[in-house]
Amino acid sequence: MPNSPLASLERELRTLSHSEDAIRVVQTFSASLGKTKIRLDTFNQTNALVRRPVDPVEAAAFGFDTDEDKFVLLQGDIVTTDCAYFLGERVTGSPLYAVLNSSCDLVPNRKRYASLLRISQLRRSEALALEKLGVLLKFSRRDSMYLPSLPRDADDVVANAIQFDGVCQIESADLMLATRIASLSLVGWRIFGAITRSVYARANPREIEFRARIESEP
């Protein structure tokens, strides 16, 4: 279908749907900062990547209170709940999660289910803790995203990491009752989106070549 409308659509999407340009921008920026300490100082600034939870009342004061804008949660919000499931088993112990769904899908009563990403803590006492911290701050891994320590963390927690390998599920009604710990900042949300697309929609050149070759066959 080289000259069909769908072929035209595919050509238009080539540089958009599976592009890794966004995550490369993040990695280049991090590399430009140089040493780990400078990266820490940059990403750990107040409200740099995370901020206090965005309050719906606060949003309404700016006029974001229509049916489309109303929210209880935002994409990337850091929450704690005992109602999520991983591989069919309920996870307890007040674990931390980042909300994966887009904010518009989190409007109450819009979707029955939601997806969460687990958040792990990096402790100072862990083996190779400094090396792990350095890797996180480079944003070079495709399975995790660096977050600074959070107000509820113990003193020995030096960082957190959103884990993109393994998605948890929760009923949206239960998610609405989760305790919100923090929201991502604007740039934190941009980075989250860049990694999300890289993890779940990444395609290497060989796959592009393979799919195009298969569809060119009669």
KEKE-879817 format. One record per residue (C-alpha): residue number from 0; z negated, y negated, x. Coordinates in nm, 4 decimals, padded with zeros to 6 digits. Each point is the difference from the previous one (the first is absolute). Example, Ala and Ser with C-alpha at 12.3 -4.5 7.8 and 13.67 -1.06 7.14 Angstrom:
<pts>
+-----+----------+----------+----------+
|   i |       pz |       py |       px |
+-----+----------+----------+----------+
|   0 | -00.7800 |  00.4500 |  01.2300 |
|   1 |  00.0660 | -00.3440 |  00.1370 |
+-----+----------+----------+----------+
</pts>
This chain:
<pts>
+-----+----------+----------+----------+
|   i |       pz |       py |       px |
+-----+----------+----------+----------+
|   0 |  00.0000 |  00.0000 |  00.0000 |
|   1 |  00.0884 | -00.2445 |  00.2837 |
|   2 |  00.1273 | -00.2718 | -00.2338 |
|   3 | -00.2282 |  00.0546 | -00.2979 |
|   4 | -00.2614 | -00.2514 | -00.1227 |
|   5 | -00.2741 |  00.2357 |  00.1255 |
|   6 |  00.1537 |  00.0029 |  00.3463 |
|   7 | -00.0080 | -00.3780 | -00.0024 |
|   8 | -00.3659 |  00.0113 | -00.1004 |
|   9 | -00.0782 |  00.2416 |  00.2848 |
|  10 |  00.1640 | -00.2324 |  00.2526 |
|  11 | -00.2057 | -00.2909 | -00.1318 |
|  12 | -00.3208 |  00.2007 |  00.0356 |
|  13 |  00.0694 |  00.1262 |  00.3534 |
|  14 | -00.1971 | -00.2696 |  00.1780 |
|  15 | -00.2702 | -00.0274 | -00.2663 |
|  16 | -00.1214 |  00.3275 | -00.1476 |
|  17 | -00.0908 |  00.1854 |  00.3208 |
|  18 | -00.0169 | -00.2841 |  00.2498 |
|  19 | -00.2704 |  00.0063 |  00.2667 |
|  20 |  00.0484 | -00.3638 |  00.0918 |
|  21 | -00.3333 | -00.1029 | -00.1524 |
|  22 | -00.2161 |  00.2435 |  00.1969 |
|  23 |  00.1857 | -00.0899 |  00.3198 |
|  24 | -00.0910 | -00.3647 | -00.0588 |
|  25 | -00.3671 |  00.0986 | -00.0271 |
|  26 |  00.0154 |  00.2070 |  00.3177 |
|  27 |  00.1802 | -00.2743 |  00.1922 |
|  28 | -00.2578 | -00.2553 | -00.1086 |
|  29 | -00.2863 |  00.2250 |  00.1081 |
|  30 |  00.1649 |  00.0684 |  00.3357 |
|  31 |  00.0433 | -00.3732 |  00.0574 |
|  32 | -00.3770 | -00.0480 | -00.0169 |
|  33 | -00.0488 |  00.1989 |  00.3195 |
|  34 | -00.3413 |  00.1503 |  00.0617 |
|  35 | -00.2087 |  00.1935 | -00.2502 |
|  36 | -00.2682 | -00.2698 |  00.0006 |
|  37 |  00.2489 | -00.2658 | -00.1084 |
|  38 |  00.1284 |  00.2292 | -00.2738 |
|  39 | -00.3564 |  00.0570 | -00.1165 |
|  40 | -00.0732 | -00.3725 | -00.0034 |
|  41 |  00.3197 | -00.0650 | -00.1958 |
|  42 | -00.0258 |  00.2713 | -00.2653 |
|  43 | -00.3786 | -00.0261 | -00.0350 |
|  44 | -00.0048 | -00.3683 | -00.0878 |
|  45 | -00.1627 | -00.0789 | -00.3323 |
|  46 |  00.2504 |  00.0686 | -00.2808 |
|  47 |  00.2654 |  00.1074 |  00.2505 |
|  48 |  00.0741 |  00.3455 | -00.1424 |
|  49 | -00.2703 |  00.0365 | -00.2642 |
|  50 | -00.1945 | -00.2412 | -00.2156 |
|  51 | -00.2540 |  00.0189 | -00.2768 |
|  52 |  00.1425 |  00.1578 | -00.3162 |
|  53 |  00.2345 | -00.2277 | -00.1926 |
|  54 | -00.1806 | -00.0863 | -00.3226 |
|  55 |  00.2031 |  00.0172 | -00.3241 |
|  56 | -00.1863 | -00.3083 | -00.1229 |
|  57 |  00.1015 | -00.1824 |  00.3160 |
|  58 |  00.3617 |  00.1029 | -00.0552 |
|  59 | -00.0117 | -00.1187 | -00.3608 |
|  60 | -00.1084 | -00.3422 |  00.1202 |
|  61 |  00.3348 | -00.0238 |  00.1802 |
|  62 |  00.1897 |  00.0990 | -00.3136 |
|  63 |  00.0470 |  00.3689 |  00.0798 |
|  64 | -00.1350 |  00.1252 | -00.3299 |
|  65 |  00.3059 |  00.1088 | -00.1982 |
|  66 |  00.0554 |  00.3576 | -00.1143 |
|  67 |  00.2122 |  00.0591 |  00.3097 |
|  68 | -00.2515 | -00.1541 |  00.2400 |
|  69 | -00.3290 |  00.1313 | -00.1334 |
|  70 | -00.1636 |  00.2404 |  00.2394 |
|  71 | -00.3194 |  00.1758 |  00.0901 |
|  72 |  00.1304 |  00.1299 |  00.3315 |
|  73 |  00.2735 | -00.0920 |  00.2455 |
|  74 |  00.2130 |  00.2161 |  00.2244 |
|  75 | -00.1836 |  00.0614 |  00.3260 |
|  76 | -00.3435 | -00.0774 | -00.1442 |
|  77 | -00.2774 |  00.1859 |  00.1792 |
|  78 | -00.2104 |  00.1900 | -00.2525 |
|  79 | -00.2616 |  00.2705 | -00.0155 |
|  80 | -00.0137 |  00.2634 | -00.2720 |
|  81 | -00.1082 |  00.3600 | -00.0525 |
|  82 |  00.2730 |  00.0634 | -00.2589 |
|  83 |  00.2990 |  00.0637 |  00.2271 |
|  84 |  00.1487 |  00.3401 |  00.0824 |
|  85 |  00.1586 |  00.1296 |  00.3181 |
|  86 |  00.1900 |  00.3297 | -00.0074 |
|  87 | -00.1539 |  00.0723 | -00.3369 |
|  88 | -00.3600 | -00.0527 |  00.1074 |
|  89 | -00.2166 | -00.2926 | -00.0976 |
|  90 | -00.1129 | -00.2100 |  00.2964 |
|  91 | -00.3618 | -00.1140 | -00.0129 |
|  92 | -00.2302 | -00.1973 |  00.2271 |
|  93 |  00.1288 | -00.3505 | -00.0823 |
|  94 |  00.3093 |  00.0171 |  00.2232 |
|  95 |  00.2189 | -00.3037 |  00.0591 |
|  96 |  00.3595 | -00.0233 | -00.1171 |
|  97 |  00.2895 | -00.2435 |  00.0046 |
|  98 |  00.1920 | -00.0272 | -00.3265 |
|  99 |  00.3605 |  00.1110 |  00.0511 |
| 100 |  00.1585 | -00.0960 | -00.3322 |
| 101 |  00.1775 | -00.3314 | -00.0404 |
| 102 | -00.2171 | -00.2668 | -00.1617 |
| 103 |  00.2168 | -00.0169 | -00.3116 |
| 104 | -00.0617 |  00.3708 | -00.0630 |
| 105 | -00.3754 | -00.0606 |  00.0157 |
| 106 | -00.0101 | -00.2163 | -00.3113 |
| 107 | -00.2433 |  00.1749 | -00.2379 |
| 108 |  00.1600 |  00.2576 | -00.2321 |
| 109 |  00.3369 | -00.0136 |  00.1776 |
| 110 | -00.0119 |  00.3276 |  00.1954 |
| 111 | -00.2089 |  00.3108 | -00.0611 |
| 112 | -00.0432 |  00.0890 |  00.3674 |
| 113 | -00.0289 | -00.1838 |  00.3294 |
| 114 |  00.0232 |  00.0924 |  00.3669 |
| 115 | -00.2525 | -00.0751 |  00.2724 |
| 116 |  00.0096 |  00.0209 |  00.3784 |
| 117 | -00.3099 |  00.1147 |  00.1828 |
| 118 | -00.1675 | -00.2337 |  00.2471 |
| 119 | -00.1642 |  00.1446 |  00.3091 |
| 120 | -00.2507 | -00.1647 |  00.2309 |
| 121 |  00.0261 | -00.0223 |  00.3764 |
| 122 | -00.3452 |  00.0167 |  00.1560 |
| 123 | -00.0952 | -00.1236 |  00.3435 |
| 124 | -00.1487 |  00.3404 |  00.0817 |
| 125 |  00.3232 |  00.1911 | -00.0596 |
| 126 |  00.1851 |  00.1537 |  00.2910 |
| 127 |  00.2806 | -00.2297 |  00.1208 |
| 128 | -00.1083 | -00.2674 | -00.2484 |
| 129 |  00.1439 | -00.2851 |  00.2090 |
| 130 |  00.3327 |  00.1779 |  00.0415 |
| 131 |  00.0191 |  00.0685 | -00.3737 |
| 132 | -00.0814 | -00.3630 | -00.0721 |
| 133 |  00.2743 | -00.1153 |  00.2347 |
| 134 |  00.2581 |  00.2193 | -00.1733 |
| 135 | -00.1026 | -00.1244 | -00.3444 |
| 136 |  00.0323 | -00.3620 |  00.1111 |
| 137 |  00.3557 |  00.0601 |  00.1184 |
| 138 |  00.1018 |  00.1193 | -00.3496 |
| 139 |  00.2074 |  00.2607 |  00.1809 |
| 140 | -00.1184 |  00.2958 | -00.2089 |
| 141 |  00.1800 |  00.0595 | -00.3272 |
| 142 | -00.2936 |  00.1818 | -00.1611 |
| 143 | -00.2676 | -00.2704 |  00.0156 |
| 144 | -00.0657 | -00.3740 | -00.0241 |
| 145 | -00.2692 | -00.1899 |  00.1857 |
| 146 | -00.2742 | -00.1737 | -00.1953 |
| 147 | -00.3036 | -00.1765 |  00.1478 |
| 148 | -00.3505 |  00.1188 | -00.0755 |
| 149 | -00.1178 | -00.0861 | -00.3504 |
| 150 | -00.3271 | -00.1583 | -00.1123 |
| 151 | -00.1364 |  00.3323 | -00.1245 |
| 152 |  00.0715 |  00.1805 |  00.3289 |
| 153 | -00.2704 |  00.1180 |  00.2368 |
| 154 | -00.0410 | -00.1845 |  00.3301 |
| 155 |  00.1772 |  00.2725 |  00.1986 |
| 156 |  00.3229 | -00.0258 | -00.2027 |
| 157 |  00.2513 | -00.1901 |  00.2128 |
| 158 |  00.2989 |  00.0299 | -00.2343 |
| 159 |  00.1424 |  00.1644 | -00.3079 |
| 160 |  00.3372 |  00.1618 | -00.0540 |
| 161 |  00.1996 |  00.0444 | -00.3186 |
| 162 |  00.1345 |  00.3557 |  00.0143 |
| 163 |  00.3519 |  00.0378 | -00.1362 |
| 164 |  00.0034 |  00.3752 |  00.0611 |
| 165 | -00.1400 |  00.1470 | -00.3203 |
| 166 | -00.0037 | -00.1737 | -00.3369 |
| 167 | -00.2881 |  00.0258 | -00.2457 |
| 168 |  00.0391 | -00.0259 | -00.3747 |
| 169 | -00.2219 | -00.1568 | -00.2628 |
| 170 |  00.0262 | -00.0791 | -00.3683 |
| 171 |  00.0691 | -00.3696 | -00.0424 |
| 172 | -00.2883 | -00.0384 | -00.2426 |
| 173 | -00.2391 |  00.1318 |  00.2647 |
| 174 |  00.1556 | -00.2198 |  00.2676 |
| 175 | -00.0706 | -00.3070 | -00.2127 |
| 176 | -00.3709 |  00.0843 |  00.0380 |
| 177 |  00.0113 |  00.0358 |  00.3788 |
| 178 | -00.2074 | -00.2329 |  00.2161 |
| 179 |  00.2210 | -00.2517 |  00.1775 |
| 180 | -00.0974 | -00.0569 |  00.3609 |
| 181 |  00.2775 | -00.2309 |  00.1184 |
| 182 |  00.3570 | -00.1149 | -00.0612 |
| 183 |  00.2740 | -00.0231 |  00.2584 |
| 184 |  00.0989 | -00.3460 |  00.1150 |
| 185 |  00.3595 | -00.1075 | -00.0588 |
| 186 |  00.1099 |  00.1051 |  00.3484 |
| 187 | -00.2152 |  00.3144 | -00.0253 |
| 188 |  00.1851 |  00.0894 | -00.3196 |
| 189 |  00.3338 | -00.0660 |  00.1727 |
| 190 | -00.0943 |  00.2363 |  00.2831 |
| 191 | -00.1196 |  00.2578 | -00.2528 |
| 192 |  00.3361 | -00.0218 | -00.1767 |
| 193 |  00.1915 |  00.0311 |  00.3272 |
| 194 | -00.1842 |  00.3174 |  00.0975 |
| 195 |  00.0234 |  00.1434 | -00.3504 |
| 196 |  00.3772 | -00.0309 |  00.0002 |
| 197 |  00.0205 |  00.1390 |  00.3514 |
| 198 | -00.2103 |  00.3045 | -00.0923 |
| 199 |  00.1467 |  00.0842 | -00.3378 |
| 200 |  00.3599 | -00.1209 |  00.0273 |
| 201 |  00.0809 |  00.0339 |  00.3705 |
| 202 |  00.3350 |  00.1545 |  00.0919 |
| 203 |  00.1321 |  00.0669 |  00.3489 |
| 204 |  00.3671 | -00.0603 |  00.0847 |
| 205 |  00.0725 |  00.3744 |  00.0016 |
| 206 | -00.1166 |  00.0316 | -00.3608 |
| 207 |  00.2251 | -00.2872 | -00.1021 |
| 208 |  00.2924 |  00.1668 |  00.1768 |
| 209 | -00.0840 |  00.3371 | -00.1535 |
| 210 | -00.0259 | -00.1291 | -00.3583 |
| 211 |  00.3195 | -00.2009 |  00.0324 |
| 212 |  00.1864 |  00.3012 |  00.1454 |
| 213 | -00.1205 |  00.2354 | -00.2747 |
| 214 |  00.1131 | -00.2386 | -00.2734 |
| 215 |  00.3372 | -00.0517 |  00.1613 |
| 216 |  00.0807 |  00.3684 | -00.0439 |
| 217 |  00.1983 |  00.0897 | -00.3127 |
+-----+----------+----------+----------+
</pts>
